[in-house]
Structure formats: structure tokens, C-alpha cells
């Protein structure tokens, strides 16, 4: 989570400048749920249904930055 916080702070809290690290978190969370099942929980991950929605929205809008 520190990478996201550091990025936001560096970029005066402009989320669009930090999409790469946010996407990395979502990818990590998806891998976590794939390994542990949707009943698992992690403080830094959105609930599985919300994560699926966020990933779908990013894919639909092409909102994936490097």
C-alpha cells in the first residue's frame, strides 16, 4: 500500500497519475482471491465483487496505465 500512498503524495493526490500502482494492487488482489477463494479477506483489497467491477471498468475504458 505504501507505493500507492507515496505516488499520491508525490503527485499531489492526483489519482490519474498513479494508475499503474493502483492497477498493480488490483492484479495482486485478484491473484490473492484466485489462490484463497472469494471468502478470504485482506485489509488492502476491495471485496471480490467490487474488485471484479473495478477490473471490468478499467478493461472497458482501457484505463490501464504503465
Phi and psi restraints in degrees (range 20) as a CNS / XPLOR table:
assign (resid 1 and name C) (resid 2 and name N)
       (resid 2 and name CA) (resid 2 and name C) 1.0 -60.4 20.0 2
assign (resid 2 and name N) (resid 2 and name CA)
       (resid 2 and name C) (resid 3 and name N) 1.0 -35.6 20.0 2
assign (resid 2 and name C) (resid 3 and name N)
       (resid 3 and name CA) (resid 3 and name C) 1.0 -61.3 20.0 2
assign (resid 3 and name N) (resid 3 and name CA)
       (resid 3 and name C) (resid 4 and name N) 1.0 -39.6 20.0 2
assign (resid 3 and name C) (resid 4 and name N)
       (resid 4 and name CA) (resid 4 and name C) 1.0 -67.1 20.0 2
assign (resid 4 and name N) (resid 4 and name CA)
       (resid 4 and name C) (resid 5 and name N) 1.0 -47.4 20.0 2
assign (resid 4 and name C) (resid 5 and name N)
       (resid 5 and name CA) (resid 5 and name C) 1.0 -61.7 20.0 2
assign (resid 5 and name N) (resid 5 and name CA)
       (resid 5 and name C) (resid 6 and name N) 1.0 -43.5 20.0 2
assign (resid 5 and name C) (resid 6 and name N)
       (resid 6 and name CA) (resid 6 and name C) 1.0 -62.0 20.0 2
assign (resid 6 and name N) (resid 6 and name CA)
       (resid 6 and name C) (resid 7 and name N) 1.0 -43.8 20.0 2
assign (resid 6 and name C) (resid 7 and name N)
       (resid 7 and name CA) (resid 7 and name C) 1.0 -62.6 20.0 2
assign (resid 7 and name N) (resid 7 and name CA)
       (resid 7 and name C) (resid 8 and name N) 1.0 -46.6 20.0 2
assign (resid 7 and name C) (resid 8 and name N)
       (resid 8 and name CA) (resid 8 and name C) 1.0 -61.0 20.0 2
assign (resid 8 and name N) (resid 8 and name CA)
       (resid 8 and name C) (resid 9 and name N) 1.0 -43.7 20.0 2
assign (resid 8 and name C) (resid 9 and name N)
       (resid 9 and name CA) (resid 9 and name C) 1.0 -63.0 20.0 2
assign (resid 9 and name N) (resid 9 and name CA)
       (resid 9 and name C) (resid 10 and name N) 1.0 -45.0 20.0 2
assign (resid 9 and name C) (resid 10 and name N)
       (resid 10 and name CA) (resid 10 and name C) 1.0 -61.5 20.0 2
assign (resid 10 and name N) (resid 10 and name CA)
       (resid 10 and name C) (resid 11 and name N) 1.0 -31.3 20.0 2
assign (resid 10 and name C) (resid 11 and name N)
       (resid 11 and name CA) (resid 11 and name C) 1.0 -108.6 20.0 2
assign (resid 11 and name N) (resid 11 and name CA)
       (resid 11 and name C) (resid 12 and name N) 1.0 30.2 20.0 2
assign (resid 11 and name C) (resid 12 and name N)
       (resid 12 and name CA) (resid 12 and name C) 1.0 45.2 20.0 2
assign (resid 12 and name N) (resid 12 and name CA)
       (resid 12 and name C) (resid 13 and name N) 1.0 45.6 20.0 2
assign (resid 12 and name C) (resid 13 and name N)
       (resid 13 and name CA) (resid 13 and name C) 1.0 60.2 20.0 2
assign (resid 13 and name N) (resid 13 and name CA)
       (resid 13 and name C) (resid 14 and name N) 1.0 32.8 20.0 2
assign (resid 13 and name C) (resid 14 and name N)
       (resid 14 and name CA) (resid 14 and name C) 1.0 -93.0 20.0 2
assign (resid 14 and name N) (resid 14 and name CA)
       (resid 14 and name C) (resid 15 and name N) 1.0 102.2 20.0 2
assign (resid 14 and name C) (resid 15 and name N)
       (resid 15 and name CA) (resid 15 and name C) 1.0 -57.8 20.0 2
assign (resid 15 and name N) (resid 15 and name CA)
       (resid 15 and name C) (resid 16 and name N) 1.0 -35.7 20.0 2
assign (resid 15 and name C) (resid 16 and name N)
       (resid 16 and name CA) (resid 16 and name C) 1.0 -62.5 20.0 2
assign (resid 16 and name N) (resid 16 and name CA)
       (resid 16 and name C) (resid 17 and name N) 1.0 -22.2 20.0 2
assign (resid 16 and name C) (resid 17 and name N)
       (resid 17 and name CA) (resid 17 and name C) 1.0 -80.0 20.0 2
assign (resid 17 and name N) (resid 17 and name CA)
       (resid 17 and name C) (resid 18 and name N) 1.0 -9.3 20.0 2
assign (resid 17 and name C) (resid 18 and name N)
       (resid 18 and name CA) (resid 18 and name C) 1.0 -119.4 20.0 2
assign (resid 18 and name N) (resid 18 and name CA)
       (resid 18 and name C) (resid 19 and name N) 1.0 19.4 20.0 2
assign (resid 18 and name C) (resid 19 and name N)
       (resid 19 and name CA) (resid 19 and name C) 1.0 -60.9 20.0 2
assign (resid 19 and name N) (resid 19 and name CA)
       (resid 19 and name C) (resid 20 and name N) 1.0 -33.4 20.0 2
assign (resid 19 and name C) (resid 20 and name N)
       (resid 20 and name CA) (resid 20 and name C) 1.0 -59.7 20.0 2
assign (resid 20 and name N) (resid 20 and name CA)
       (resid 20 and name C) (resid 21 and name N) 1.0 -46.2 20.0 2
assign (resid 20 and name C) (resid 21 and name N)
       (resid 21 and name CA) (resid 21 and name C) 1.0 -74.1 20.0 2
assign (resid 21 and name N) (resid 21 and name CA)
       (resid 21 and name C) (resid 22 and name N) 1.0 -31.0 20.0 2
assign (resid 21 and name C) (resid 22 and name N)
       (resid 22 and name CA) (resid 22 and name C) 1.0 -68.0 20.0 2
assign (resid 22 and name N) (resid 22 and name CA)
       (resid 22 and name C) (resid 23 and name N) 1.0 -43.1 20.0 2
assign (resid 22 and name C) (resid 23 and name N)
       (resid 23 and name CA) (resid 23 and name C) 1.0 -60.9 20.0 2
assign (resid 23 and name N) (resid 23 and name CA)
       (resid 23 and name C) (resid 24 and name N) 1.0 -39.5 20.0 2
assign (resid 23 and name C) (resid 24 and name N)
       (resid 24 and name CA) (resid 24 and name C) 1.0 -62.3 20.0 2
assign (resid 24 and name N) (resid 24 and name CA)
       (resid 24 and name C) (resid 25 and name N) 1.0 -39.3 20.0 2
assign (resid 24 and name C) (resid 25 and name N)
       (resid 25 and name CA) (resid 25 and name C) 1.0 -63.0 20.0 2
assign (resid 25 and name N) (resid 25 and name CA)
       (resid 25 and name C) (resid 26 and name N) 1.0 -46.7 20.0 2
assign (resid 25 and name C) (resid 26 and name N)
       (resid 26 and name CA) (resid 26 and name C) 1.0 -61.7 20.0 2
assign (resid 26 and name N) (resid 26 and name CA)
       (resid 26 and name C) (resid 27 and name N) 1.0 -40.6 20.0 2
assign (resid 26 and name C) (resid 27 and name N)
       (resid 27 and name CA) (resid 27 and name C) 1.0 -63.0 20.0 2
assign (resid 27 and name N) (resid 27 and name CA)
       (resid 27 and name C) (resid 28 and name N) 1.0 -41.8 20.0 2
assign (resid 27 and name C) (resid 28 and name N)
       (resid 28 and name CA) (resid 28 and name C) 1.0 -63.9 20.0 2
assign (resid 28 and name N) (resid 28 and name CA)
       (resid 28 and name C) (resid 29 and name N) 1.0 -42.4 20.0 2
assign (resid 28 and name C) (resid 29 and name N)
       (resid 29 and name CA) (resid 29 and name C) 1.0 -64.1 20.0 2
assign (resid 29 and name N) (resid 29 and name CA)
       (resid 29 and name C) (resid 30 and name N) 1.0 -40.3 20.0 2
assign (resid 29 and name C) (resid 30 and name N)
       (resid 30 and name CA) (resid 30 and name C) 1.0 -62.0 20.0 2
assign (resid 30 and name N) (resid 30 and name CA)
       (resid 30 and name C) (resid 31 and name N) 1.0 -43.2 20.0 2
assign (resid 30 and name C) (resid 31 and name N)
       (resid 31 and name CA) (resid 31 and name C) 1.0 -62.7 20.0 2
assign (resid 31 and name N) (resid 31 and name CA)
       (resid 31 and name C) (resid 32 and name N) 1.0 -38.4 20.0 2
assign (resid 31 and name C) (resid 32 and name N)
       (resid 32 and name CA) (resid 32 and name C) 1.0 -60.1 20.0 2
assign (resid 32 and name N) (resid 32 and name CA)
       (resid 32 and name C) (resid 33 and name N) 1.0 -48.1 20.0 2
assign (resid 32 and name C) (resid 33 and name N)
       (resid 33 and name CA) (resid 33 and name C) 1.0 -68.6 20.0 2
assign (resid 33 and name N) (resid 33 and name CA)
       (resid 33 and name C) (resid 34 and name N) 1.0 -34.6 20.0 2
assign (resid 33 and name C) (resid 34 and name N)
       (resid 34 and name CA) (resid 34 and name C) 1.0 -61.4 20.0 2
assign (resid 34 and name N) (resid 34 and name CA)
       (resid 34 and name C) (resid 35 and name N) 1.0 -40.4 20.0 2
assign (resid 34 and name C) (resid 35 and name N)
       (resid 35 and name CA) (resid 35 and name C) 1.0 -76.3 20.0 2
assign (resid 35 and name N) (resid 35 and name CA)
       (resid 35 and name C) (resid 36 and name N) 1.0 -40.0 20.0 2
assign (resid 35 and name C) (resid 36 and name N)
       (resid 36 and name CA) (resid 36 and name C) 1.0 -108.5 20.0 2
assign (resid 36 and name N) (resid 36 and name CA)
       (resid 36 and name C) (resid 37 and name N) 1.0 -6.1 20.0 2
assign (resid 36 and name C) (resid 37 and name N)
       (resid 37 and name CA) (resid 37 and name C) 1.0 88.2 20.0 2
assign (resid 37 and name N) (resid 37 and name CA)
       (resid 37 and name C) (resid 38 and name N) 1.0 159.7 20.0 2
assign (resid 37 and name C) (resid 38 and name N)
       (resid 38 and name CA) (resid 38 and name C) 1.0 -72.0 20.0 2
assign (resid 38 and name N) (resid 38 and name CA)
       (resid 38 and name C) (resid 39 and name N) 1.0 -11.3 20.0 2
assign (resid 38 and name C) (resid 39 and name N)
       (resid 39 and name CA) (resid 39 and name C) 1.0 -81.1 20.0 2
assign (resid 39 and name N) (resid 39 and name CA)
       (resid 39 and name C) (resid 40 and name N) 1.0 -11.6 20.0 2
assign (resid 39 and name C) (resid 40 and name N)
       (resid 40 and name CA) (resid 40 and name C) 1.0 -72.6 20.0 2
assign (resid 40 and name N) (resid 40 and name CA)
       (resid 40 and name C) (resid 41 and name N) 1.0 161.6 20.0 2
assign (resid 40 and name C) (resid 41 and name N)
       (resid 41 and name CA) (resid 41 and name C) 1.0 -140.3 20.0 2
assign (resid 41 and name N) (resid 41 and name CA)
       (resid 41 and name C) (resid 42 and name N) 1.0 149.5 20.0 2
assign (resid 41 and name C) (resid 42 and name N)
       (resid 42 and name CA) (resid 42 and name C) 1.0 -143.0 20.0 2
assign (resid 42 and name N) (resid 42 and name CA)
       (resid 42 and name C) (resid 43 and name N) 1.0 133.2 20.0 2
assign (resid 42 and name C) (resid 43 and name N)
       (resid 43 and name CA) (resid 43 and name C) 1.0 -58.2 20.0 2
assign (resid 43 and name N) (resid 43 and name CA)
       (resid 43 and name C) (resid 44 and name N) 1.0 -31.1 20.0 2
assign (resid 43 and name C) (resid 44 and name N)
       (resid 44 and name CA) (resid 44 and name C) 1.0 -92.4 20.0 2
assign (resid 44 and name N) (resid 44 and name CA)
       (resid 44 and name C) (resid 45 and name N) 1.0 -1.1 20.0 2
assign (resid 44 and name C) (resid 45 and name N)
       (resid 45 and name CA) (resid 45 and name C) 1.0 -109.7 20.0 2
assign (resid 45 and name N) (resid 45 and name CA)
       (resid 45 and name C) (resid 46 and name N) 1.0 140.6 20.0 2
assign (resid 45 and name C) (resid 46 and name N)
       (resid 46 and name CA) (resid 46 and name C) 1.0 -64.9 20.0 2
assign (resid 46 and name N) (resid 46 and name CA)
       (resid 46 and name C) (resid 47 and name N) 1.0 156.1 20.0 2
assign (resid 46 and name C) (resid 47 and name N)
       (resid 47 and name CA) (resid 47 and name C) 1.0 -56.3 20.0 2
assign (resid 47 and name N) (resid 47 and name CA)
       (resid 47 and name C) (resid 48 and name N) 1.0 151.5 20.0 2
assign (resid 47 and name C) (resid 48 and name N)
       (resid 48 and name CA) (resid 48 and name C) 1.0 -52.0 20.0 2
assign (resid 48 and name N) (resid 48 and name CA)
       (resid 48 and name C) (resid 49 and name N) 1.0 -43.3 20.0 2
assign (resid 48 and name C) (resid 49 and name N)
       (resid 49 and name CA) (resid 49 and name C) 1.0 -64.2 20.0 2
assign (resid 49 and name N) (resid 49 and name CA)
       (resid 49 and name C) (resid 50 and name N) 1.0 -42.0 20.0 2
assign (resid 49 and name C) (resid 50 and name N)
       (resid 50 and name CA) (resid 50 and name C) 1.0 -67.9 20.0 2
assign (resid 50 and name N) (resid 50 and name CA)
       (resid 50 and name C) (resid 51 and name N) 1.0 -39.2 20.0 2
assign (resid 50 and name C) (resid 51 and name N)
       (resid 51 and name CA) (resid 51 and name C) 1.0 -61.0 20.0 2
assign (resid 51 and name N) (resid 51 and name CA)
       (resid 51 and name C) (resid 52 and name N) 1.0 -45.4 20.0 2
assign (resid 51 and name C) (resid 52 and name N)
       (resid 52 and name CA) (resid 52 and name C) 1.0 -58.6 20.0 2
assign (resid 52 and name N) (resid 52 and name CA)
       (resid 52 and name C) (resid 53 and name N) 1.0 -42.7 20.0 2
assign (resid 52 and name C) (resid 53 and name N)
       (resid 53 and name CA) (resid 53 and name C) 1.0 -63.4 20.0 2
assign (resid 53 and name N) (resid 53 and name CA)
       (resid 53 and name C) (resid 54 and name N) 1.0 -45.7 20.0 2
assign (resid 53 and name C) (resid 54 and name N)
       (resid 54 and name CA) (resid 54 and name C) 1.0 -62.3 20.0 2
assign (resid 54 and name N) (resid 54 and name CA)
       (resid 54 and name C) (resid 55 and name N) 1.0 -43.5 20.0 2
assign (resid 54 and name C) (resid 55 and name N)
       (resid 55 and name CA) (resid 55 and name C) 1.0 -64.3 20.0 2
assign (resid 55 and name N) (resid 55 and name CA)
       (resid 55 and name C) (resid 56 and name N) 1.0 -40.8 20.0 2
assign (resid 55 and name C) (resid 56 and name N)
       (resid 56 and name CA) (resid 56 and name C) 1.0 -64.0 20.0 2
assign (resid 56 and name N) (resid 56 and name CA)
       (resid 56 and name C) (resid 57 and name N) 1.0 -43.4 20.0 2
assign (resid 56 and name C) (resid 57 and name N)
       (resid 57 and name CA) (resid 57 and name C) 1.0 -63.8 20.0 2
assign (resid 57 and name N) (resid 57 and name CA)
       (resid 57 and name C) (resid 58 and name N) 1.0 -41.6 20.0 2
assign (resid 57 and name C) (resid 58 and name N)
       (resid 58 and name CA) (resid 58 and name C) 1.0 -64.7 20.0 2
assign (resid 58 and name N) (resid 58 and name CA)
       (resid 58 and name C) (resid 59 and name N) 1.0 -41.7 20.0 2
assign (resid 58 and name C) (resid 59 and name N)
       (resid 59 and name CA) (resid 59 and name C) 1.0 -65.5 20.0 2
assign (resid 59 and name N) (resid 59 and name CA)
       (resid 59 and name C) (resid 60 and name N) 1.0 -42.9 20.0 2
assign (resid 59 and name C) (resid 60 and name N)
       (resid 60 and name CA) (resid 60 and name C) 1.0 -63.8 20.0 2
assign (resid 60 and name N) (resid 60 and name CA)
       (resid 60 and name C) (resid 61 and name N) 1.0 -41.0 20.0 2
assign (resid 60 and name C) (resid 61 and name N)
       (resid 61 and name CA) (resid 61 and name C) 1.0 -91.4 20.0 2
assign (resid 61 and name N) (resid 61 and name CA)
       (resid 61 and name C) (resid 62 and name N) 1.0 -3.1 20.0 2
assign (resid 61 and name C) (resid 62 and name N)
       (resid 62 and name CA) (resid 62 and name C) 1.0 66.6 20.0 2
assign (resid 62 and name N) (resid 62 and name CA)
       (resid 62 and name C) (resid 63 and name N) 1.0 29.0 20.0 2
assign (resid 62 and name C) (resid 63 and name N)
       (resid 63 and name CA) (resid 63 and name C) 1.0 -86.9 20.0 2
assign (resid 63 and name N) (resid 63 and name CA)
       (resid 63 and name C) (resid 64 and name N) 1.0 52.2 20.0 2
assign (resid 63 and name C) (resid 64 and name N)
       (resid 64 and name CA) (resid 64 and name C) 1.0 -117.4 20.0 2
assign (resid 64 and name N) (resid 64 and name CA)
       (resid 64 and name C) (resid 65 and name N) 1.0 112.8 20.0 2
assign (resid 64 and name C) (resid 65 and name N)
       (resid 65 and name CA) (resid 65 and name C) 1.0 -106.5 20.0 2
assign (resid 65 and name N) (resid 65 and name CA)
       (resid 65 and name C) (resid 66 and name N) 1.0 156.8 20.0 2
